[in-house]
């Protein structure tokens, strides 16, 4: 009842490499279904008896019966006792059969919304899947105590049973919110309570939520200049106009903010380690910004993305902890301090913003993975997080020193390093600004990631150079990469 070509198509499905992971009956069912969809097996066409087809394909009769049963359940075939199996009447299949032509298929262009096109043009925020020197903002994962984390995860599953598999509160589990509250109040000088913490998947999600909930399309937002590209793209996607405020060695120039002719309801900044310069916002300026926000009834978005890693002196208390007016939204993340795939970030919110932000979050992804939240809570409460941070702080400090020495030794004729007091990346200023794009492209071809400094500025003058991440790379890995960059510079100068 099958043509030879049809039988061969089914046989081919049994040895198709991409489908080898599927059981035999499913491969046969898919092959038969495709023949029906293609019109090769028309409506009312009889199918071979299961015994006959099993013999032809050299499989068991049960395998064919399972395939036929699935096709019948899906409505592709009819089965009648004593009469056999037939292709069912499927209305969607009554279409004129197209003749195959050799002409290439021309894909029609799609019409996105203005917002959708803007988001697409921004190219999103893409992190390196496999760390390669000198991609910034990537933590070292090879030293993470994976066996300890796994043990804690097993404890969570044992203690919570099936509850660990269910949805969590969209605001986050109470266990993790309590653990974060204790940690940030103690280590960052914050004023947090579990009721004011919202658990998210990343700091990027937090920034996007702030842009969407606090501002309308066309509104202004004050930002640092230069600034983190992820924040800039989130603001652009929300239709906001970023008004840049220059940064110096003490962080954002608050005097220029106050003098600016434009107004804005929100200010975004990275006070602990300004991205990308590494400058720390002085205490005096922090207090000035708090007063400015209260006087103007504005919100401060404090992105504290890698404040755990401070290498010289004691870190300044976070802006949120100094803000008696509750005008500050504090953003933290564990994807930098622990590992990227943990996908847990958080916000400490003013009381009146908890409900609106939580509601808005439910429209994005509902909640953060429950098991990960509960495991992280135990990791923090049992003191493992603090111990791990202390260990990695020493590792990163040493790597920063090594990178600075490598740059000064091998690239002193080309770039000037500007070592920060903390963080996971070091900015370097180019002595020949015209080489920035050329060096970046040549390095990319050699498997080395260099972030352009000038691309992080909104307005001129822009400072050309590179942002070199060091946290995820050993001294030897950085040395080899620096040698490659040196050769690229020499070749470009010839």
C-alpha positions as CSV (number, residue, x, y, z in Angstrom):
1,X,0.0,0.0,0.0
2,X,3.1,2.2,0.2
3,X,5.0,3.3,-2.8
4,X,8.6,2.4,-2.7
5,X,9.7,6.1,-2.2
6,X,7.3,6.5,0.7
7,X,8.6,3.4,2.4
8,X,12.1,4.6,1.9
9,X,11.2,8.0,3.5
10,X,10.1,6.1,6.6
11,X,13.2,4.0,6.6
12,X,15.4,7.1,6.3
13,X,13.7,8.6,9.4
14,X,15.0,5.6,11.4
15,X,18.6,6.5,10.7
16,X,18.4,10.3,10.7
17,X,21.2,11.5,13.0
18,X,19.2,14.4,14.3
19,X,16.3,12.1,15.4
20,X,18.4,9.2,16.8
21,X,17.6,10.5,20.3
22,X,13.9,9.7,19.8
23,X,12.4,6.2,20.3
24,X,11.6,4.1,17.1
25,X,7.8,4.5,17.3
26,X,8.1,8.3,17.5
27,X,10.5,8.4,14.5
28,X,8.1,6.3,12.5
29,X,5.1,8.4,13.6
30,X,6.9,11.7,12.6
31,X,7.8,10.3,9.2
32,X,4.2,9.1,8.5
33,X,2.8,12.4,9.7
34,X,5.1,14.3,7.4
35,X,4.0,12.2,4.4
36,X,0.4,13.1,5.2
37,X,1.2,16.8,5.6
38,X,3.1,16.9,2.3
39,X,0.1,15.3,0.6
40,X,2.0,12.2,-0.4
41,X,-0.5,10.2,1.6
42,X,-3.9,11.7,0.7
43,X,-7.2,11.5,2.7
44,X,-8.8,8.0,2.8
45,X,-5.5,6.4,1.6
46,X,-5.1,3.0,3.3
47,X,-2.1,2.4,5.4
48,X,-0.2,-0.9,5.6
49,X,-1.3,-3.4,8.2
50,X,0.9,-3.0,11.3
51,X,2.3,-6.5,10.9
52,X,3.2,-5.9,7.2
53,X,4.8,-2.5,8.0
54,X,6.8,-3.9,10.9
55,X,8.2,-6.6,8.7
56,X,9.2,-4.1,6.0
57,X,10.9,-1.8,8.5
58,X,12.4,-4.7,10.5
59,X,10.8,-3.5,13.8
60,X,8.4,-5.0,16.2
61,X,4.6,-4.9,15.6
62,X,4.2,-3.0,19.0
63,X,6.4,-0.2,17.6
64,X,4.1,0.3,14.6
65,X,1.0,0.0,16.8
66,X,2.4,2.8,19.1
67,X,3.1,5.0,16.0
68,X,-0.4,4.4,14.6
69,X,-2.0,5.0,18.0
70,X,-0.3,8.4,18.3
71,X,-1.3,9.4,14.7
72,X,-4.8,8.4,15.6
73,X,-4.8,10.4,18.8
74,X,-3.6,13.5,16.8
75,X,-6.3,13.1,14.2
76,X,-4.1,12.2,11.3
77,X,-5.5,8.7,10.7
78,X,-8.7,6.8,11.3
79,X,-8.7,3.2,12.6
80,X,-11.6,0.8,11.9
81,X,-11.8,-2.7,13.3
82,X,-11.7,-5.2,10.4
83,X,-11.0,-2.5,7.8
84,X,-7.5,-1.2,8.9
85,X,-6.1,2.3,9.1
86,X,-6.7,5.2,6.7
87,X,-5.5,8.7,6.4
88,X,-8.1,11.0,8.0
89,X,-9.9,13.9,6.4
90,X,-7.9,16.9,7.6
91,X,-9.4,20.2,6.4
92,X,-6.1,22.0,6.5
93,X,-4.6,19.5,4.1
94,X,-7.0,20.3,1.3
95,X,-4.8,22.8,-0.4
96,X,-3.5,22.8,-4.0
97,X,-0.2,21.0,-4.2
98,X,2.5,23.4,-5.0
99,X,5.0,22.5,-7.7
100,X,8.5,22.6,-6.4
101,X,10.7,25.1,-8.3
102,X,14.4,25.6,-8.2
103,X,14.0,29.3,-7.5
104,X,15.2,30.5,-4.1
105,X,12.6,31.3,-1.5
106,X,12.3,35.1,-0.9
107,X,11.5,35.9,2.7
108,X,9.1,38.8,3.1
109,X,10.2,41.5,5.4
110,X,8.3,41.7,8.8
111,X,6.8,44.9,10.2
112,X,7.8,45.5,13.8
113,X,6.3,48.1,16.1
114,X,8.4,51.3,16.5
115,X,9.4,50.1,19.9
116,X,10.2,46.6,18.6
117,X,12.4,48.1,15.8
118,X,14.2,50.3,18.3
119,X,14.9,47.3,20.5
120,X,16.1,45.3,17.6
121,X,18.4,48.1,16.3
122,X,19.9,48.4,19.7
123,X,21.2,44.8,19.3
124,X,20.4,43.9,22.9
125,X,23.0,43.1,25.6
126,X,25.0,40.0,24.7
127,X,27.5,38.4,27.2
128,X,30.3,36.1,26.0
129,X,29.0,32.5,26.3
130,X,32.6,31.3,26.9
131,X,34.8,33.8,28.7
132,X,37.7,35.1,26.6
133,X,40.2,37.8,27.6
134,X,39.3,40.6,28.2
135,X,35.5,40.5,28.3
136,X,34.5,42.6,31.3
137,X,32.0,41.9,34.1
138,X,32.6,38.1,34.0
139,X,33.4,36.4,37.3
140,X,35.8,33.5,37.8
141,X,33.7,30.3,38.0
142,X,36.5,27.7,38.1
143,X,37.1,28.4,41.8
144,X,33.5,28.3,42.8
145,X,32.7,25.6,45.5
146,X,30.4,23.6,43.3
147,X,30.3,20.6,45.6
148,X,29.2,22.8,48.5
149,X,26.5,24.4,46.4
150,X,25.3,21.0,45.2
151,X,25.1,19.7,48.8
152,X,23.0,22.8,49.8
153,X,20.7,22.2,46.8
154,X,20.1,18.6,47.8
155,X,19.3,19.8,51.4
156,X,16.7,22.2,49.9
157,X,15.1,19.5,47.9
158,X,15.1,17.1,50.9
159,X,13.6,19.7,53.2
160,X,11.0,21.4,50.9
161,X,10.1,18.3,48.8
162,X,7.7,19.2,46.0
163,X,7.2,22.8,47.3
164,X,10.7,23.5,45.8
165,X,9.3,22.7,42.4
166,X,6.4,25.1,42.5
167,X,6.1,28.8,41.8
168,X,7.5,31.1,44.3
169,X,6.1,34.4,45.4
170,X,6.7,36.9,42.5
171,X,8.4,39.1,45.1
172,X,10.8,36.2,45.9
173,X,11.0,33.6,48.6
174,X,10.9,35.0,52.2
175,X,14.0,32.9,53.0
176,X,16.2,34.7,50.4
177,X,14.7,38.1,51.1
178,X,15.6,37.7,54.8
179,X,19.1,36.5,53.9
180,X,19.7,39.5,51.5
181,X,18.4,41.9,54.1
182,X,20.8,40.8,56.7
183,X,23.7,40.8,54.3
184,X,23.2,44.3,52.7
185,X,22.4,45.9,56.0
186,X,25.6,44.6,57.5
187,X,28.0,44.8,54.6
188,X,26.7,47.7,52.5
189,X,25.2,49.8,55.2
190,X,21.7,49.6,53.6
191,X,18.4,50.1,55.3
192,X,16.5,47.1,54.0
193,X,13.6,44.9,55.2
194,X,12.4,41.7,53.6
195,X,9.1,43.4,52.7
196,X,11.0,46.0,50.5
197,X,13.1,43.5,48.6
198,X,12.1,42.3,45.1
199,X,14.0,39.2,43.7
200,X,14.6,39.3,40.0
201,X,16.7,37.4,37.5
202,X,19.4,40.1,36.9
203,X,20.3,43.7,37.4
204,X,19.5,44.3,33.7
205,X,15.9,43.2,34.4
206,X,15.8,45.6,37.3
207,X,17.1,48.5,35.2
208,X,14.5,47.8,32.5
209,X,11.7,47.6,35.1
210,X,12.7,51.0,36.5
211,X,12.7,52.6,33.0
212,X,9.2,51.2,32.2
213,X,7.5,51.8,35.6
214,X,8.9,55.1,36.6
215,X,9.0,57.0,33.3
216,X,6.9,57.5,30.2
217,X,8.2,57.4,26.6
218,X,9.8,60.8,25.8
219,X,10.8,61.5,29.4
220,X,14.3,62.5,30.4
221,X,16.6,60.5,32.6
222,X,19.9,61.8,34.0
223,X,22.8,59.4,33.5
224,X,26.5,59.3,34.0
225,X,28.7,60.0,31.0
226,X,30.2,57.5,30.1
227,X,27.8,54.8,31.3
228,X,27.1,51.1,31.2
229,X,25.8,50.1,27.7
230,X,23.1,47.8,29.2
231,X,21.5,50.7,31.1
232,X,21.7,53.0,28.1
233,X,20.0,50.4,25.8
234,X,17.3,49.8,28.4
235,X,16.6,53.5,28.5
236,X,16.6,53.8,24.8
237,X,14.2,50.8,24.4
238,X,11.8,52.5,26.8
239,X,11.9,55.6,24.6
240,X,13.7,57.7,27.2
241,X,16.1,60.6,26.5
242,X,19.4,60.1,28.4
243,X,20.8,63.4,29.6
244,X,24.5,62.8,30.3
245,X,26.3,64.3,33.3
246,X,30.1,64.1,33.3
247,X,32.1,62.0,35.7
248,X,35.5,62.8,37.3
249,X,37.7,61.0,39.9
250,X,35.0,61.5,42.5
251,X,32.1,60.2,40.4
252,X,29.2,62.1,38.9
253,X,29.6,65.9,38.8
254,X,26.7,66.8,41.1
255,X,27.3,70.5,40.6
256,X,26.7,70.1,36.9
257,X,23.6,68.1,37.5
258,X,22.1,70.9,39.7
259,X,23.0,73.5,37.0
260,X,21.5,71.6,34.1
261,X,18.7,73.4,32.3
262,X,16.8,70.2,31.7
263,X,14.8,68.3,34.4
264,X,14.2,64.7,35.0
265,X,12.3,62.5,37.4
266,X,15.0,59.8,37.6
267,X,18.8,59.7,38.0
268,X,20.8,56.5,37.2
269,X,24.3,56.0,38.6
270,X,26.9,53.4,39.6
271,X,28.4,55.0,42.7
272,X,30.5,52.2,44.1
273,X,32.6,51.6,41.0
274,X,31.5,53.9,38.2
275,X,31.1,52.0,35.0
276,X,33.5,52.2,33.1
277,X,35.9,54.6,34.8
278,X,36.0,52.8,38.2
279,X,35.6,56.1,40.1
280,X,33.9,56.0,43.5
281,X,31.2,58.6,44.2
282,X,32.4,60.6,47.2
283,X,30.4,60.8,50.4
284,X,29.8,64.5,50.0
285,X,28.3,64.0,46.6
286,X,26.2,61.1,47.8
287,X,24.6,63.3,50.4
288,X,24.1,66.1,47.8
289,X,22.3,63.7,45.4
290,X,20.0,62.6,48.2
291,X,19.0,66.2,49.0
292,X,18.6,66.9,45.2
293,X,16.3,63.9,44.8
294,X,14.2,64.9,47.8
295,X,13.9,68.5,46.7
296,X,12.9,67.5,43.1
297,X,10.9,64.5,44.1
298,X,13.1,62.4,41.8
299,X,14.2,58.8,42.1
300,X,17.8,57.6,42.3
301,X,18.6,54.3,40.6
302,X,21.7,52.9,42.4
303,X,23.3,50.1,40.4
304,X,25.6,48.4,42.9
305,X,26.6,45.7,40.4
306,X,30.1,44.6,41.8
307,X,30.5,46.5,45.1
308,X,31.7,43.3,46.9
309,X,35.0,43.6,45.2
310,X,36.7,46.7,46.7
311,X,40.5,46.5,47.0
312,X,41.7,49.7,48.6
313,X,40.3,51.0,51.9
314,X,36.8,50.4,53.0
315,X,33.8,50.9,50.6
316,X,31.6,53.8,51.2
317,X,28.1,53.1,52.5
318,X,25.6,52.7,49.7
319,X,23.4,55.7,48.7
320,X,20.3,53.8,49.7
321,X,21.5,53.4,53.3
322,X,22.2,57.2,53.6
323,X,18.8,58.1,52.1
324,X,16.4,59.0,54.9
325,X,13.8,60.1,52.3
326,X,13.3,56.7,50.6
327,X,14.1,58.1,47.1
328,X,16.7,55.5,46.2
329,X,16.2,52.2,44.4
330,X,19.1,49.9,45.1
331,X,20.0,47.2,42.6
332,X,22.2,44.2,43.4
333,X,23.1,41.0,41.6
334,X,24.7,37.6,42.3
335,X,25.6,37.0,38.7
336,X,28.8,38.9,39.2
337,X,29.7,37.8,42.7
338,X,28.9,34.1,42.2
339,X,28.3,32.8,38.7
340,X,26.3,34.0,35.6
341,X,23.9,31.1,35.4
342,X,22.6,31.6,39.0
343,X,20.3,34.3,37.4
344,X,19.4,36.1,40.6
345,X,19.4,39.8,41.2
346,X,17.3,42.0,43.5
347,X,16.1,45.5,44.3
348,X,15.6,47.3,47.6
349,X,12.6,49.5,47.0
350,X,11.0,52.4,48.7
351,X,7.8,51.1,50.3
352,X,5.5,52.8,47.9
353,X,7.2,51.1,44.9
354,X,7.0,47.5,46.1
355,X,3.5,46.7,44.8
356,X,3.9,48.5,41.4
357,X,7.3,46.9,40.7
358,X,6.2,43.4,41.7
359,X,3.1,43.7,39.6
360,X,5.2,44.8,36.6
361,X,7.6,42.0,37.1
362,X,4.8,39.4,36.9
363,X,4.3,40.5,33.3
364,X,7.9,39.6,32.4
365,X,8.7,36.2,33.9
366,X,6.5,35.6,36.9
367,X,9.1,34.5,39.4
368,X,12.7,33.5,39.9
369,X,13.6,29.7,40.1
370,X,12.6,28.5,43.6
371,X,15.3,26.0,44.1
372,X,18.0,28.5,43.2
373,X,16.6,31.1,45.6
374,X,16.4,28.6,48.5
375,X,19.9,27.3,47.9
376,X,21.3,30.8,47.7
377,X,19.6,31.8,50.9
378,X,21.3,28.9,52.7
379,X,24.6,29.8,51.0
380,X,24.4,33.3,52.5
381,X,23.0,32.4,55.9
382,X,25.6,29.7,56.6
383,X,28.4,32.2,56.0
384,X,29.6,30.6,52.7
385,X,28.8,33.7,50.6
386,X,30.9,36.0,52.8
387,X,33.8,33.5,52.9
388,X,33.7,33.1,49.1
389,X,33.7,36.9,48.5
390,X,36.7,37.3,50.8
391,X,38.6,34.6,48.8
392,X,37.7,36.0,45.4
393,X,38.5,39.6,46.6
394,X,42.1,38.5,47.1
395,X,42.2,36.6,43.8
396,X,40.8,39.6,41.8
397,X,43.0,42.1,43.6
398,X,46.0,40.1,42.6
399,X,44.8,39.8,39.0
400,X,44.2,43.5,38.8
401,X,47.8,44.2,39.9
402,X,49.1,41.6,37.4
403,X,47.1,43.1,34.5
404,X,48.3,46.6,35.3
405,X,51.9,45.4,35.4
406,X,51.4,43.6,32.1
407,X,50.0,46.6,30.4
408,X,52.8,48.9,31.7
409,X,55.4,46.4,30.7
410,X,54.2,45.4,27.2
411,X,51.8,48.1,26.1
412,X,53.3,51.3,27.6
413,X,53.9,52.8,24.2
414,X,50.3,52.4,23.2
415,X,47.9,52.6,26.2
416,X,47.9,54.0,29.7
417,X,46.2,51.9,32.4
418,X,43.8,53.5,34.9
419,X,43.6,50.9,37.7
420,X,40.4,51.3,39.7
421,X,39.9,50.8,43.5
422,X,37.6,47.9,42.9
423,X,35.5,46.1,40.4
424,X,36.2,43.5,37.7
425,X,37.6,45.6,34.8
426,X,40.3,48.2,34.2
427,X,40.0,51.1,31.8
428,X,43.0,51.9,29.6
429,X,43.3,55.1,27.6
430,X,44.7,55.0,24.0
431,X,47.6,57.2,23.2
432,X,46.7,57.1,19.5
433,X,42.9,57.4,19.4
434,X,42.6,56.6,15.7
435,X,43.6,53.0,16.4
436,X,40.7,52.1,18.7
437,X,38.4,50.4,16.1
438,X,41.3,48.8,14.3
439,X,42.8,47.2,17.4
440,X,39.3,46.0,18.6
441,X,38.6,44.3,15.3
442,X,42.0,42.7,15.0
443,X,41.8,41.4,18.6
444,X,38.4,39.9,17.9
445,X,39.8,37.8,15.1
446,X,42.4,36.5,17.6
447,X,39.7,35.5,20.2
448,X,40.3,38.5,22.4
449,X,37.4,40.8,23.5
450,X,38.1,44.5,23.9
451,X,35.3,46.9,24.8
452,X,35.6,50.4,23.3
453,X,35.7,53.2,25.8
454,X,34.5,55.8,23.4
455,X,31.4,53.8,22.6
456,X,30.3,54.3,26.2
457,X,30.1,58.0,25.9
458,X,26.8,59.7,25.0
459,X,28.4,63.1,24.0
460,X,31.8,64.4,23.0
461,X,34.5,64.7,23.9
462,X,34.9,61.0,24.0
463,X,37.9,59.2,25.4
464,X,39.3,56.4,23.2
465,X,40.6,53.3,24.8
466,X,39.6,49.8,26.1
467,X,37.9,48.3,29.0
468,X,39.8,45.2,30.1
469,X,38.1,42.6,32.3
470,X,40.4,40.7,34.5
471,X,38.3,38.7,37.0
472,X,37.7,35.6,35.0
473,X,41.3,35.1,33.7
474,X,44.4,33.7,35.2
475,X,47.7,35.6,35.2
476,X,49.0,33.3,32.4
477,X,45.9,33.7,30.3
478,X,46.2,37.5,30.6
479,X,49.9,37.5,29.7
480,X,49.3,35.5,26.5
481,X,46.5,37.8,25.5
482,X,48.6,40.9,26.2
483,X,51.4,39.5,24.0
484,X,48.9,39.1,21.2
485,X,47.6,42.6,21.6
486,X,51.2,44.0,21.6
487,X,51.8,42.3,18.2
488,X,48.6,43.7,16.8
489,X,49.7,47.2,17.9
490,X,53.2,46.8,16.3
491,X,51.7,45.5,13.1
492,X,49.2,48.4,12.9
493,X,52.0,50.9,13.6
494,X,54.2,49.6,10.7
